[in-house]
Amino acid sequence: MPFPSRSSGPSTSDRLPGSDRSARSGRPVRSGRSARVRNRAAYLFLTPATVLFLAFLVAPICYAVVLSTRASTVTGGGIGVRVERFVGLRNYRDALSDPELWQSMVRLLWYGLIVVPVMLGCALLFALLLDARRVRAKRFSRIAIFLPYAVPGVVATLLWGFLYLPDISPLHDLFGLVGLAAPDPLGPELVIGAVANIAIWGGTGFNMIVLYTSLRAVPSELYDAARIDGCGEIGLATRIKIPLLVPALVMTGIFSLIATLQVYSEPATLRPLTNTISSTWVPLMKVYRDAFVNGDPYLAAATSVVLALGTLVVSLGLLRVLQDRAFGEER
């Protein structure tokens, strides 16, 4: 009786699933151990950023939320003992019913209506001018426009504050030379514009760099084709450049809006120079007063949570309204 040859038995590829596919494709089988090693390396590199994110962002937010639901009371006779207890939403009710908060919100609204459009408009204008073909000294102009952003906010506020003071400002002397009465930028009528001017001066350069970088990413062939069709520089700006800058404008607009809602250093630095700016001139100044002057960190935490939620809602709402036009082609 003939015996079957060795070759007629089951092959290695029959015993090992998937080896036939790897043999035909010419690729080695990926080791599960090497994949796990790579995953562990990725998590290891992510660990420092994750720890910092949790320690300096998530943990303070959670602590503020917990603090906003508590209050301290003095119990016992004599000196008494200060005891912290849970009060629920009472701090939120007190914060939202405080007229000083709503007055500061109104001032913040007027401040934002000045800062955001003017700053983005100036940044867009400068970016378009620097991207034009017949502009000289582009490098110097970029540095000169961006330089105010590198000045710390407190330093910039002090510089402008001394320019606003009537006794030491050279601007008042210039008005006197031409026989005009110098305005008082720190007066009740102009103080919001004076504070907004500092933010516009410091923030225009950053937004200009963002918009100018977006313009430099546009293929030059698109501009050449438009010029062949007879389009001038103004037509290029209005019909091609500005529509292509809509996503960048939305991004810078949201960043500017968030920065506007968080304004603090400019009015707080100008406050010693004038009586027009109160301790609750903007919401964050009220938070500081409640926490560190009045000794009520619980009410300050509730106000901070309200402001954070308001900033989140406004930012997401603006992004929701504008995302179809700004990012519709990318989805």
ABEGO torsion letter per residue (X at the ends): XBBBBAAABBBAAAABBGAAAAAAAGBBBBBAAAAAAAAAAAAAAAAAAAAAAAAAAAAAAAAAAAAAABBBBBBEBEAEBBBBBBAEAAAAAAAAABAAAAAAAAAAAAAAAAAAAAAAAAAAAAAAAAABABBBGAAAAAAAAAAAAABBAAAAAAAAAAAABAAABAAAAAAAAAGBBBBBAABAAAAAAAAAAAAAAAAAAAAAAAAAAAAAABBAAAAAAAAAAGBBAAAAAAAAAAAAAAAAAAAAAAAAAAAAAABAAAAAAAAAABAABBAAABAAAAAAAAAAAAGBAAAAAAAAAAAAAAAAAAAAAAAAAAAAAAAAAAX
